[in-house]
Amino acid sequence: MFENPTHPYTQALLSAVLSLRSRKKRVPLIGEPPSLLNPPEGCKYHPRCPLYLRKKSSLCEKAEPQIKEITNGHFVACHYYEKM
């Protein structure tokens, strides 16, 4: 997950970690974290997901993404991870 984050929300969270060795571009997170008591429908992270905010996909809003193994032991639950 740390070496190759695939979900756009994870990429944004990890880009906020300061590093003296890397000059990675920071991916800003906009809005509030999703409620744990009343999570949104669809992908639980879509309200703050940079990819959703660009696409405004109703799929992200209505359908929870399936967990897919993209490489051995590396899983992602995102409708659009392949397009990043």
Sequence and secondary structure as in RCSB ss.txt:
>XXXX:A:sequence
MFENPTHPYTQALLSAVLSLRSRKKRVPLIGEPPSLLNPPEGCKYHPRCPLYLRKKSSLCEKAEPQIKEITNGHF
VACHYYEKM
>XXXX:A:secstr
  SS  SHHHHHHHHTS  SS         S    SSS  SSSTTTTT HHHHHH  HHHHH     EEEETTEE
E  TTGGG 
